[in-house]
Amino acid sequence: PTGLWKVNKVVVDDRWATSQDEDLDVAFLTVGPKDGKNIQDVLGGNSLGTDRGFNNEVKITGYPTSRDTPISCRNRTTKFSDTQLRIQCTDFEGGTSGSPWLTDYDPKSHTGTVIGVLGGHEGGGDENDVSYAAYFDNDIAKLYQRAQDEDRN
C-alpha cells in the first residue's frame, strides 16, 4: 500500500563477510527516501536495543515460505551462550530468518525495541520450534553506527 522503497546499502560486519561468524549474523540496510519522505516517517520504526540481558519477553513475527500469511509468537528469551539468545516458538521454519525480536512492543504503533534477529546459531536453528539470535552487544552497536555514518556519506 505504500509502494516500493530502494535499499541503498547493506552493511555487515567484515568478520561476518569473511567467516560467517554466527555471533555477527546481523545486517543493517539503509533505505533511500521516496517522494521526499523517509520510510520511518511513513511506516514507523523500531529502535535498537543492545546489552539488554538474556531474559526478555519478545514478540517475533515471521513469514514462512510455506504459508501465505505471517506467524507471530510471544515468549521469553533465554541464554544459550554468552553470545546467543534462544527462544521456543512454534513453526518458525524456512523464510523466517531475519525476523526481528521485539521487546517493549507497542501494539498500537506495531513497534518496539529490536534485541535480536532470527539467525545466529545454526542459522537460526535446525528445529522449527527453537530459534536463536546473536546477542546484541557493543559489536552490533558499532555496526549500527557504521551503517548510520555510511548513510550520511
HELIX and SHEET records of a PDB file:
HELIX    1   1 ASP A   14  SER A   19  1                                   6    
HELIX    2   2 GLU A   22  LEU A   24  5                                   3    
HELIX    3   3 ILE A   39  LEU A   43  1                                   5    
HELIX    4   4 HIS A  121  GLY A  124  5                                   4    
HELIX    5   5 ASN A  138  ARG A  152  1                                  15    
SHEET    1   A 2 VAL A   7  VAL A  12  0                                        
SHEET    2   A 2 ALA A  27  VAL A  31 -1                                        
SHEET    1   B 5 SER A  47  LEU A  48  0                                        
SHEET    2   B 5 THR A 111  VAL A 117  1                                        
SHEET    3   B 5 PRO A 100  ASP A 106 -1                                        
SHEET    4   B 5 GLU A  57  GLY A  62 -1                                        
SHEET    5   B 5 ILE A  71  ARG A  76 -1                                        
SHEET    1   C 3 THR A  78  SER A  81  0                                        
SHEET    2   C 3 GLN A  84  GLN A  88 -1                                        
SHEET    3   C 3 VAL A 130  ALA A 134 -1                                        
END                                                                             
